[in-house]
Amino acid sequence: MSLYSFYRISKPSSGRVAEDKIQGTYKSLRNKTFWGATAAYSLYYVCRMSLSVVKQPLIDSGALSAGQLGIIGSALLFVYAVGKFMNGFIADYCNIRRFMATGLLVSALINLLMGAMGLLYSTAGLSTIILFIAFAVLWGINGWMQSMGSPPGIINLSRWFPLSKRGTFYSIFSASPYVGEFLSFIIVGVVVSAFGWEYGFIFSSIGGLAGAAIILIFMSDTPESKGLPSVQVLSGEKMQKTDMMPTVQVQKYVLRHPGIWIIAASSAFVYIAKYAIAGWGVLFLQKAKDFSLENATQIIAFSAAFGVVGTVLAGWLSDKVFRGDRVKPAIISGILSFISMDLFLFTEGSYMMNILYVSLFSLAIGVLYCIVAGLMAVDIVPRKATGAALGIVGISSYVAAGIQDIASGYLIQGYTKGAEDISAASYDFGPVSVFWLAATLVAFVLPAICWKKMKPENNSDPENGQTSN
């Protein structure tokens, strides 16, 4: 079997499910596929967030500096950006079960290798330069593997769910990264505190291997591959013109759609704010507010937990409370995220107050993230080009997140007053805090003022490029 044959979208099954069992079989397979993809994608994030948990122990050990960690972190994000763009287009043609499992399996093995190199550094005196270069290369490769998770996870919604249910289930799926972050900051944080930073990578790899197994056991590629009719027939949904067009033609239409690029730009600023807290929040709490590693990881874990609530609420708020209006919840959540980010960065606060600040921020940014980077895009693109739209938004978002990681690392390092013992150095987070707060503001202002220009009724006809009313 060739590589192309192994990964291409499954052919319809020669066997057909009996008429009286179609609906039951469909719902069972749909639920297993959805929850399998959601659980596995949360474990993707365990293999992605491991570096964030171990940053301070790495700095304190003298193994790597904040600037070097910024470069390593950005290696994942830049490669992820390109990978998400390319894999978004590729995944539209692929067997999503095999595609998604491959990415997580390799990501887990990379974490295992980084943990092993850490042990070699600690026990055999591996050169810090070699460690830096190896970590940057491996973390960059991990970025490509990580980019194989989201596209098939979102495409499973298009292949298995009717449009009427897609918004709600999208918001649930979008909560999975926060579940992964929560697991990382709580469980991996405890492992690192007890055994050392090397074991943070090793434990994360175990989570990734478990996720790959979940994908292979529970996910299915398409209804047709299981002897079922298409999702349009199963749900009684009217076939759209784009459903009958070649995938490549629909993808070209999405590339020309100005609304997707506005969404991509807005999502970029959402990701700067989101990854600022996820990637640097633990270090900020330790150095700016004198929390221990254990308390700092617990506070940021609450951030991840409330991000779950925000993303799940997003679909319900937009569909039910605001009756399909995407702008109002985006503005409200954007204002809340800006205020809470400001309080977190520029006030002292107790342990409980900082939990309140990051929880409110993550709840609000979770709503904004789901609406801007997800529902707005879903509203304006055809079903066949879901992966392509995700790729365009993804490359913009993760290039911005990568720039943020480098800029943040060097802004922090550049305003740090040195000490003989780096663990006792005095950090000035003022400049980087202004950078993070400005991104939070732009994240919700841009889509609010541009939505009328890109909302569904202003879409272009994919065949002739003319505006439809």
Solvent accessible surface area in square Angstrom, and as a share of the most:
residue,aa,sasa,rsa
1,M,181,0.81
2,S,64,0.41
3,L,137,0.68
4,Y,158,0.60
5,S,39,0.25
6,F,76,0.31
7,Y,43,0.16
8,R,83,0.30
9,I,70,0.36
10,S,32,0.21
11,K,135,0.57
12,P,96,0.60
13,S,40,0.26
14,S,121,0.78
15,G,43,0.42
16,R,151,0.55
17,V,34,0.19
18,A,54,0.42
19,E,149,0.67
20,D,127,0.66
21,K,128,0.54
22,I,23,0.12
23,Q,86,0.38
24,G,49,0.48
25,T,40,0.23
26,Y,7,0.03
27,K,103,0.44
28,S,51,0.33
29,L,32,0.16
30,R,25,0.09
31,N,61,0.31
32,K,99,0.42
33,T,0,0.00
34,F,1,0.00
35,W,129,0.45
36,G,4,0.04
37,A,0,0.00
38,T,15,0.09
39,A,42,0.32
40,A,0,0.00
41,Y,10,0.04
42,S,8,0.05
43,L,28,0.14
44,Y,0,0.00
45,Y,3,0.01
46,V,5,0.03
47,C,0,0.00
48,R,9,0.03
49,M,5,0.02
50,S,0,0.00
51,L,6,0.03
52,S,14,0.09
53,V,0,0.00
54,V,0,0.00
55,K,8,0.03
56,Q,6,0.03
57,P,27,0.17
58,L,0,0.00
59,I,4,0.02
60,D,61,0.32
61,S,59,0.38
62,G,48,0.46
63,A,2,0.02
64,L,6,0.03
65,S,43,0.28
66,A,7,0.06
67,G,1,0.01
68,Q,46,0.21
69,L,0,0.00
70,G,0,0.00
71,I,63,0.32
72,I,0,0.00
73,G,6,0.06
74,S,3,0.02
75,A,23,0.18
76,L,4,0.02
77,L,7,0.03
78,F,67,0.28
79,V,49,0.28
80,Y,0,0.00
81,A,0,0.00
82,V,69,0.40
83,G,0,0.00
84,K,10,0.04
85,F,58,0.24
86,M,88,0.39
87,N,5,0.02
88,G,0,0.00
89,F,35,0.15
90,I,73,0.37
91,A,0,0.00
92,D,19,0.10
93,Y,100,0.38
94,C,9,0.05
95,N,11,0.06
96,I,0,0.00
97,R,69,0.25
98,R,68,0.25
99,F,12,0.05
100,M,0,0.00
101,A,7,0.05
102,T,38,0.22
103,G,0,0.00
104,L,0,0.00
105,L,79,0.39
106,V,48,0.28
107,S,0,0.00
108,A,1,0.00
109,L,87,0.43
110,I,11,0.06
111,N,0,0.00
112,L,78,0.39
113,L,87,0.43
114,M,0,0.00
115,G,0,0.00
116,A,49,0.38
117,M,32,0.14
118,G,0,0.00
119,L,56,0.28
120,L,88,0.44
121,Y,38,0.14
122,S,63,0.41
123,T,114,0.66
124,A,72,0.56
125,G,62,0.60
126,L,34,0.17
127,S,50,0.32
128,T,54,0.31
129,I,101,0.51
130,I,91,0.46
131,L,0,0.00
132,F,38,0.16
133,I,96,0.49
134,A,20,0.16
135,F,0,0.00
136,A,20,0.16
137,V,87,0.50
138,L,23,0.11
139,W,5,0.02
140,G,9,0.08
141,I,81,0.41
142,N,0,0.00
143,G,0,0.00
144,W,75,0.26
145,M,29,0.13
146,Q,0,0.00
147,S,0,0.00
148,M,16,0.07
149,G,0,0.00
150,S,7,0.04
151,P,0,0.00
152,P,0,0.00
153,G,0,0.00
154,I,9,0.05
155,I,5,0.03
156,N,0,0.00
157,L,1,0.00
158,S,5,0.03
159,R,29,0.11
160,W,0,0.00
161,F,0,0.00
162,P,10,0.07
163,L,82,0.41
164,S,104,0.67
165,K,85,0.36
166,R,10,0.04
167,G,13,0.12
168,T,64,0.37
169,F,41,0.17
170,Y,13,0.05
171,S,1,0.01
172,I,39,0.20
173,F,4,0.02
174,S,4,0.03
175,A,5,0.04
176,S,2,0.01
177,P,1,0.01
178,Y,4,0.01
179,V,57,0.32
180,G,0,0.00
181,E,8,0.03
182,F,73,0.31
183,L,53,0.26
184,S,0,0.00
185,F,1,0.00
186,I,54,0.27
187,I,71,0.36
188,V,1,0.00
189,G,3,0.03
190,V,89,0.51
191,V,21,0.12
192,V,6,0.04
193,S,63,0.41
194,A,68,0.53
195,F,141,0.59
196,G,24,0.23
197,W,15,0.05
198,E,14,0.06
199,Y,86,0.33
200,G,0,0.00
201,F,0,0.00
202,I,36,0.18
203,F,77,0.32
204,S,0,0.00
205,S,2,0.01
206,I,99,0.50
207,G,15,0.15
208,G,0,0.00
209,L,74,0.37
210,A,49,0.38
211,G,0,0.00
212,A,7,0.05
213,A,47,0.36
214,I,43,0.22
215,I,0,0.00
216,L,83,0.41
217,I,127,0.65
218,F,89,0.37
219,M,7,0.03
220,S,6,0.04
221,D,6,0.03
222,T,10,0.06
223,P,2,0.01
224,E,54,0.24
225,S,24,0.16
226,K,91,0.39
227,G,3,0.03
228,L,0,0.00
229,P,24,0.15
230,S,28,0.18
231,V,6,0.04
232,Q,19,0.08
233,V,101,0.58
234,L,18,0.09
235,S,47,0.30
236,G,70,0.67
237,E,36,0.16
238,K,163,0.69
239,M,90,0.40
240,Q,87,0.39
241,K,112,0.47
242,T,15,0.09
243,D,16,0.08
244,M,143,0.64
245,M,11,0.05
246,P,78,0.49
247,T,29,0.17
248,V,78,0.45
249,Q,64,0.29
250,V,0,0.00
251,Q,8,0.04
252,K,109,0.46
253,Y,11,0.04
254,V,1,0.00
255,L,69,0.34
256,R,149,0.54
257,H,10,0.05
258,P,86,0.54
259,G,0,0.00
260,I,0,0.00
261,W,112,0.39
262,I,37,0.19
263,I,0,0.00
264,A,2,0.02
265,A,41,0.32
266,S,0,0.00
267,S,0,0.00
268,A,11,0.09
269,F,67,0.28
270,V,0,0.00
271,Y,9,0.03
272,I,15,0.08
273,A,0,0.00
274,K,9,0.04
275,Y,15,0.06
276,A,0,0.00
277,I,5,0.03
278,A,6,0.04
279,G,10,0.10
280,W,0,0.00
281,G,0,0.00
282,V,6,0.04
283,L,3,0.02
284,F,4,0.02
285,L,0,0.00
286,Q,27,0.12
287,K,42,0.18
288,A,38,0.29
289,K,24,0.10
290,D,128,0.66
291,F,32,0.13
292,S,59,0.38
293,L,33,0.17
294,E,95,0.43
295,N,55,0.28
296,A,0,0.00
297,T,4,0.03
298,Q,52,0.23
299,I,0,0.00
300,I,2,0.01
301,A,0,0.00
302,F,78,0.33
303,S,7,0.05
304,A,1,0.01
305,A,30,0.23
306,F,76,0.31
307,G,0,0.00
308,V,36,0.21
309,V,65,0.37
310,G,0,0.00
311,T,0,0.00
312,V,62,0.35
313,L,57,0.28
314,A,0,0.00
315,G,0,0.00
316,W,132,0.46
317,L,40,0.20
318,S,0,0.00
319,D,49,0.25
320,K,135,0.57
321,V,74,0.42
322,F,51,0.21
323,R,213,0.78
324,G,40,0.39
325,D,46,0.24
326,R,21,0.08
327,V,28,0.16
328,K,114,0.48
329,P,3,0.02
330,A,1,0.00
331,I,61,0.31
332,I,89,0.45
333,S,6,0.04
334,G,0,0.00
335,I,78,0.40
336,L,68,0.34
337,S,0,0.00
338,F,61,0.25
339,I,83,0.42
340,S,0,0.00
341,M,0,0.00
342,D,51,0.27
343,L,65,0.32
344,F,2,0.01
345,L,15,0.07
346,F,104,0.43
347,T,52,0.30
348,E,128,0.57
349,G,35,0.34
350,S,64,0.41
351,Y,67,0.26
352,M,126,0.56
353,M,79,0.35
354,N,0,0.00
355,I,14,0.07
356,L,98,0.49
357,Y,21,0.08
358,V,1,0.01
359,S,7,0.05
360,L,59,0.29
361,F,5,0.02
362,S,3,0.02
363,L,43,0.21
364,A,1,0.01
365,I,1,0.01
366,G,0,0.00
367,V,4,0.03
368,L,0,0.00
369,Y,22,0.08
370,C,0,0.00
371,I,0,0.00
372,V,0,0.00
373,A,8,0.06
374,G,2,0.02
375,L,1,0.01
376,M,0,0.00
377,A,8,0.06
378,V,27,0.16
379,D,44,0.23
380,I,2,0.01
381,V,15,0.09
382,P,18,0.12
383,R,29,0.11
384,K,66,0.28
385,A,0,0.00
386,T,11,0.06
387,G,0,0.00
388,A,0,0.00
389,A,3,0.02
390,L,20,0.10
391,G,0,0.00
392,I,0,0.00
393,V,6,0.03
394,G,2,0.02
395,I,44,0.22
396,S,29,0.19
397,S,1,0.01
398,Y,1,0.01
399,V,53,0.31
400,A,11,0.09
401,A,0,0.00
402,G,0,0.00
403,I,93,0.47
404,Q,1,0.00
405,D,10,0.05
406,I,60,0.30
407,A,32,0.24
408,S,0,0.00
409,G,0,0.00
410,Y,102,0.39
411,L,52,0.26
412,I,0,0.00
413,Q,75,0.33
414,G,61,0.58
415,Y,109,0.41
416,T,30,0.18
417,K,153,0.65
418,G,71,0.69
419,A,48,0.37
420,E,192,0.86
421,D,79,0.41
422,I,71,0.36
423,S,40,0.26
424,A,72,0.56
425,A,9,0.07
426,S,63,0.40
427,Y,28,0.10
428,D,66,0.34
429,F,12,0.05
430,G,30,0.28
431,P,40,0.25
432,V,1,0.00
433,S,2,0.01
434,V,93,0.54
435,F,57,0.24
436,W,1,0.00
437,L,25,0.13
438,A,52,0.40
439,A,4,0.03
440,T,0,0.00
441,L,78,0.39
442,V,56,0.32
443,A,0,0.00
444,F,17,0.07
445,V,59,0.34
446,L,42,0.21
447,P,0,0.00
448,A,27,0.21
449,I,121,0.61
450,C,19,0.11
451,W,22,0.08
452,K,155,0.66
453,K,148,0.63
454,M,1,0.01
455,K,55,0.23
456,P,53,0.33
457,E,89,0.40
458,N,60,0.31
459,N,26,0.13
460,S,35,0.23
461,D,29,0.15
462,P,20,0.12
463,E,101,0.45
464,N,95,0.49
465,G,41,0.40
466,Q,117,0.52
467,T,87,0.51
468,S,54,0.35
469,N,179,0.92
